[in-house]
Amino acid sequence: METEDILRNKFREIGKEYGFDKVEAEFVAFKEFKIRWQRSYKWADFKVSDYLADAPPEVIEGLCNSLFSKITGDEEGYSEEMCRWMTAPEFSEYKQPVYLRRSRNLTRSAKGEAKDLESAYGRLEEAGLIEKDPSVHLTWTRESNVRKIGHCSVLMKVISISSVLDTDMIPDFVLDYCLYHELCHLIIGFDPAAGKHGEEFSKLEAKYSKREEAEEWLKRLSMYL
Ligand SMILES: [Zn+2]
């Protein structure tokens, strides 16, 4: 059976147990991993990230259960099977190239015009702040976004830094700090239940000794650009 049939059947079957008569579910090629749904009292329609298209049936079943419990008022969170499957090395290994193809705003290169993200990464490693992980993809953005200076896809292990920082005007410690911030998201890992910048995150981020100075720099940068 095709995985899309498995998806549809599982959602219909489990939906029935939750009192939904009409359930639709299909895979959609979203760039980011996400699930969208619409529902009324008796029907529900799910658009599921196609990064799950090769997931084993028990992962689909777990997802289905957590979604129905969520839309009917319980906050169950993703199943253990699903989290395990999505954080296995194979997941990012196979999906990272797809994600990068879909991310049109990324140069897919760590080498910028003036700065090299690999060098920044090396400095953070030398400072003992991170451990080198060859599966992490570092890239610049094409557009120089000022509001969003960095982004990390924890699942895809892709870190992008805004090309607004790709200039000799920016001191290395500011760039390194921005990269470190995104790497902290990777170190903490996939945890949809936790807030994005929680207590654990702040503690980790505070290990960067010139953090406040770097924050000051970024504040000024956003004022003048
Ligand atoms: Zn962040």
Residues whose N, C-alpha, C, O or C-beta is under 5 A from the ligand:
A	BS01	ZN	none
